[in-house]
Amino acid sequence: MVLIVFAFTGSTVLFLKPFIFEWIGLDHLSMPVKILMYIVLVMPLYQILILIYGFLFGQFAFFLRWEKQFLNRLGSLFKGRKNN
């Protein structure tokens, strides 16, 4: 079921991306800017969708733990590392 949730989430993001870019008006930008905007806009959407699909497929607890772990790792990238 976990792999199905990842598959549905990724497919949904790929389906919604052209509509989001057209709605916001990002079609005329250069490719490097499009890639950056894709990362900035799609990352939160992916996180929300994975929780929704996890709930629908009965895997919400797993994906909530996965999200917390992912966000902790992402947050540690921006925090200074402490020297022991």
C-alpha positions as CSV (number, residue, x, y, z in Angstrom):
1,M,0.0,0.0,0.0
2,V,2.9,2.4,0.7
3,L,4.2,2.1,-2.8
4,I,0.7,2.8,-4.2
5,V,0.5,6.0,-2.1
6,F,3.8,7.2,-3.5
7,A,2.7,6.3,-7.0
8,F,-0.6,8.1,-6.7
9,T,1.0,11.1,-5.1
10,G,3.7,11.4,-7.8
11,S,1.1,11.0,-10.6
12,T,-1.2,13.6,-9.1
13,V,1.6,16.1,-8.9
14,L,2.6,15.5,-12.5
15,F,-1.0,15.9,-13.5
16,L,-1.5,19.2,-11.6
17,K,1.8,20.8,-12.4
18,P,0.8,22.2,-15.9
19,F,-2.4,23.7,-14.4
20,I,-0.6,25.3,-11.5
21,F,2.1,26.8,-13.8
22,E,-0.5,28.1,-16.2
23,W,-2.7,29.5,-13.4
24,I,0.2,31.4,-11.8
25,G,1.6,32.4,-15.2
26,L,5.0,30.7,-15.1
27,D,5.0,29.4,-18.6
28,H,7.1,32.2,-20.0
29,L,10.0,31.9,-17.6
30,S,13.4,30.4,-18.4
31,M,14.0,26.7,-17.6
32,P,16.3,27.3,-14.5
33,V,13.6,29.5,-13.0
34,K,10.9,27.0,-13.9
35,I,12.8,24.3,-12.1
36,L,13.3,26.4,-9.0
37,M,9.6,27.4,-9.0
38,Y,8.7,23.7,-9.5
39,I,10.6,22.8,-6.4
40,V,9.2,25.6,-4.3
41,L,5.6,25.1,-5.4
42,V,5.4,21.3,-5.7
43,M,7.2,20.4,-2.5
44,P,4.4,21.6,-0.2
45,L,1.8,20.2,-2.5
46,Y,3.5,16.8,-2.5
47,Q,3.6,16.8,1.3
48,I,-0.1,17.5,1.6
49,L,-1.1,15.0,-1.1
50,I,0.9,12.2,0.4
51,L,-0.9,12.6,3.7
52,I,-4.3,12.7,1.9
53,Y,-3.5,9.6,-0.1
54,G,-2.0,7.9,3.0
55,F,-5.3,8.5,4.8
56,L,-7.4,7.2,1.9
57,F,-5.3,4.0,1.7
58,G,-5.2,3.5,5.5
59,Q,-1.5,4.4,5.9
60,F,-1.9,7.8,7.5
61,A,0.1,6.9,10.6
62,F,3.1,5.7,8.5
63,F,3.1,8.8,6.3
64,L,2.7,11.1,9.3
65,R,5.8,9.6,10.8
66,W,7.5,9.8,7.4
67,E,6.6,13.5,7.1
68,K,7.9,14.3,10.6
69,Q,11.1,12.6,9.9
70,F,11.5,14.3,6.5
71,L,10.8,17.7,7.9
72,N,13.2,17.2,10.8
73,R,15.9,16.2,8.3
74,L,15.1,19.2,6.1
75,G,15.2,21.5,9.1
76,S,18.6,20.1,10.2
77,L,20.0,21.3,6.9
78,F,19.3,24.9,7.9
79,K,20.4,24.7,11.5
80,G,24.0,25.1,12.4
81,R,25.7,21.9,13.4
82,K,27.0,21.8,16.9
83,N,30.6,20.7,17.5
84,N,31.1,18.2,20.3
